[in-house]
Structures are given as structure tokens and as C-alpha cells.
Amino acid sequence: MNARPKKSFGQHFLHDKRYIERIVSAISPRADDFVVEIGPGEGALTLPLLAAAGKLTAIELDTDLIPGLQARANEVGELSIVHADVLKVDFSALAHRQGVERLRIAGNLPYYISSPILFHCVAHTAVIEDMHFMLQKEVVDRMAAEHSGRRRKWIQPLCG
């Protein structure tokens, strides 16, 4: 379970159980939700989400992480792993293939690709119920910055 993060993927694995619990609590997944996790890594967030929802789809680019993640998830719930670049995933087609109207998206996003992933998800909001992301403080500060005198209220920090 202790893979070394790859700089080429901008990986930073989430380990702090306090943050993991706060994220899972904020998402509050239910058995009837279709949860999609972007970049599950070693499964620190995946496994608690899977335990709560019973099933989960994860989108992972790093082939080295997939076998270990699948093995750890076998006793927790039904995990489907899509080996793909999330920027090439058609969330509308994914929802259609699964026979669901809305997806719930979660992830611990790498700094260098946070904005492109967010814009990609926003392009699919017709099928996305909500999105819960762990982002670096600099990304959140940029997103929450005042624009024309109005602060964006849809960003809800869980920590810091």
C-alpha cells in the first residue's frame, strides 16, 4: 500500500485520517448514489467511500496502482476502476452506461491539473449532482478570490 507518488502524475497521496473522515462526512454517500472518484491513488478516500456507498467507480491513470487498489477494495464493496485520463472521460456517457441520471464526483486532485479537471467536470454538470474535491490552498484561494466585489459562495472549505 505504500507506493511512491509519481511526480509525473503530480501525485500526493492522502493519509491524514482526520481529513479523510471530514471529506467522507461532507459527501455523505448513500447506497443509491453513483459515486465516481477521480485519482483514487492507494485508496485512502476510496475505501471509506466504498464502505459507505457499497459501490464506487474510480478513474485512475496510473496502471501501477490499479491491482493493489482493486485487491484492497474486494472485501469492502463493489469497485469498478476505469483506467483513463479523467480529461478524456465523458461523464455523460458514463452515467448513461450505468443507467443513472446523476453522478457524485470526489477526489484529491493534483495541483497542476486541478483547474483542467474542474473545467472538465463543469462541462458535464447536466449529469453531475455534486463535486467534492481536496485541493491545494493556492487553488482554492484563486477560486474563492473576489471578482467584481462578489465572493463566490459555492466553495465550502472543510479545513484551514
C-alpha positions in Angstrom: 0.0 0.0 0.0 2.9 2.4 0.3 3.6 3.2 -3.4 5.9 6.2 -4.0 4.0 9.1 -5.5 5.0 9.8 -9.1 5.9 13.4 -9.8 4.9 12.9 -13.5 1.3 12.5 -12.4 1.5 15.2 -9.7 0.6 12.6 -7.1 0.3 13.4 -3.4 -1.4 10.6 -1.5 -3.9 11.5 1.2 -3.0 9.8 4.5 -4.5 12.0 7.3 -7.5 10.1 8.7 -9.0 13.4 10.1 -9.3 14.9 6.6 -10.5 11.6 5.1 -13.3 11.4 7.7 -14.2 15.0 7.1 -14.4 14.5 3.4 -16.5 11.3 3.6 -18.8 13.0 6.1 -19.2 16.0 3.8 -20.0 13.8 0.9 -22.3 11.5 3.0 -22.7 8.9 0.3 -25.8 6.7 0.3 -26.3 3.2 -1.2 -28.3 4.6 -4.1 -25.6 7.2 -5.1 -23.4 6.6 -8.1 -20.1 7.9 -6.8 -17.1 8.5 -9.0 -13.7 9.2 -7.6 -11.0 10.9 -9.6 -7.5 9.7 -9.0 -8.0 7.2 -6.1 -4.3 6.5 -5.7 -3.8 4.0 -3.0 -7.5 4.1 -1.9 -7.3 6.3 1.3 -10.5 8.0 0.3 -11.8 5.2 -1.9 -12.2 2.6 0.7 -14.2 4.7 3.2 -16.4 6.0 0.4 -16.9 2.4 -0.9 -17.8 1.2 2.6 -20.5 3.9 2.9 -21.9 3.6 -0.6 -21.4 -0.1 -1.3 -20.2 0.6 -4.9 -18.0 3.1 -6.5 -16.3 3.9 -9.8 -12.7 5.1 -9.7 -10.9 6.8 -12.6 -7.1 6.1 -12.3 -4.4 6.9 -14.8 -1.5 5.1 -13.0 -1.6 1.4 -14.0 0.8 0.6 -11.2 -1.8 1.5 -8.6 -4.8 -0.4 -10.0 -4.1 -4.0 -8.9 -3.4 -3.1 -5.3 -6.4 -0.8 -5.1 -8.7 -3.5 -6.6 -7.3 -6.1 -4.1 -7.9 -3.8 -1.1 -11.4 -3.0 -2.3 -12.6 -6.6 -2.8 -13.7 -7.1 0.8 -15.2 -3.6 1.1 -17.6 -3.3 -1.7 -18.1 -3.2 -5.5 -15.3 -1.2 -7.1 -15.1 -0.5 -10.8 -11.8 1.0 -12.0 -11.7 2.9 -15.3 -8.1 3.2 -16.5 -8.2 6.5 -18.2 -7.1 10.2 -18.2 -10.0 11.9 -16.5 -9.9 14.7 -19.0 -10.9 12.2 -21.7 -13.8 10.6 -19.7 -17.2 11.5 -20.9 -19.2 11.7 -17.7 -22.5 11.9 -19.6 -21.7 8.6 -21.4 -20.6 7.1 -18.1 -23.9 8.0 -16.4 -25.8 6.6 -19.4 -23.8 3.3 -19.4 -24.6 2.9 -15.7 -28.2 3.7 -16.2 -28.1 6.7 -13.7 -29.2 10.3 -14.1 -26.7 11.9 -11.8 -23.1 11.2 -10.7 -21.5 12.3 -7.4 -17.8 13.2 -8.1 -15.0 13.2 -5.5 -11.2 13.3 -5.5 -7.9 14.5 -4.1 -6.7 16.5 -7.2 -3.1 17.2 -8.1 -2.2 20.9 -8.1 -1.0 21.1 -11.7 -4.2 19.6 -13.2 -6.8 20.8 -10.7 -8.2 23.6 -13.0 -8.5 21.5 -16.1 -10.3 18.8 -14.2 -12.6 21.3 -12.6 -13.5 22.8 -16.0 -14.0 19.3 -17.5 -16.4 18.4 -14.7 -18.3 21.7 -15.0 -18.7 20.9 -18.7 -20.7 17.8 -17.6 -22.9 19.4 -14.9 -26.0 18.1 -16.5 -25.2 14.7 -15.1 -23.3 15.7 -12.0 -25.2 16.1 -8.8 -22.3 17.5 -6.8 -18.5 17.5 -6.6 -16.2 17.2 -3.6 -12.5 17.8 -4.1 -9.4 18.1 -1.9 -7.4 21.0 -3.5 -4.2 22.8 -2.6 -4.8 26.0 -0.7 -3.4 28.1 -3.6 -6.1 26.7 -6.0 -8.9 27.3 -3.5 -7.6 30.9 -2.9 -7.6 31.6 -6.6 -11.2 30.1 -6.9 -12.5 32.0 -3.9 -11.0 35.3 -4.8 -13.4 38.2 -5.1 -14.5 39.1 -8.6 -16.3 42.3 -9.2 -16.9 42.8 -5.5 -18.7 39.4 -5.0 -17.2 36.4 -3.2 -18.1 33.0 -4.6 -20.3 31.3 -2.0 -20.3 27.8 -3.6 -16.8 26.9 -2.2 -17.0 25.3 1.2 -13.6 24.7 2.8 -13.5 21.8 5.2 -10.2 22.8 6.8 -7.8 25.6 7.3 
